[in-house]
């Protein structure tokens, strides 16, 4: 069964509102322009905005019901869950050695390529762009150090 965009948009907007509400009293950090609640508030605000846009688009199209998209194998669901767990464990083990950029790009590329039934060109591109954006957000914007691993000799 596929849940329509109206329901998913409303759910995402509610999750965003709960996130913004929950992070409103996070303490300020000493000598920092941004407090601990900045990032959750930003993510919650984007969830609310995009959830409302998704719901409005579905409402405008008149897509208000549920539709069956066919059966799915339970083994495929468990395989996907196992792949995500394996990717997290692999990241924890490999990131200190190989570095965030290498491991994140590799894992993202492999997961997208596998889940998109072999669209490897797209997965290489999306993996690279996603890794770059995450790197810029955490290292440059939020000043959170991510391990460079083997790239440390290249960068420094």
LINDAWO-V249697 format. One record per helix or strand of 2 or more residues. SS is the DSSP state (~ for helix, > for strand). FROM is the first residue (numbers start at 1). TO is the last residue. If there is no record, write none. Layout:
ss={SS,SS}
from={FROM,FROM}
to={TO,TO}
This chain:
ss={~,~,~,~,~,~}
from={5,37,74,100,120,149}
to={22,61,98,115,141,155}
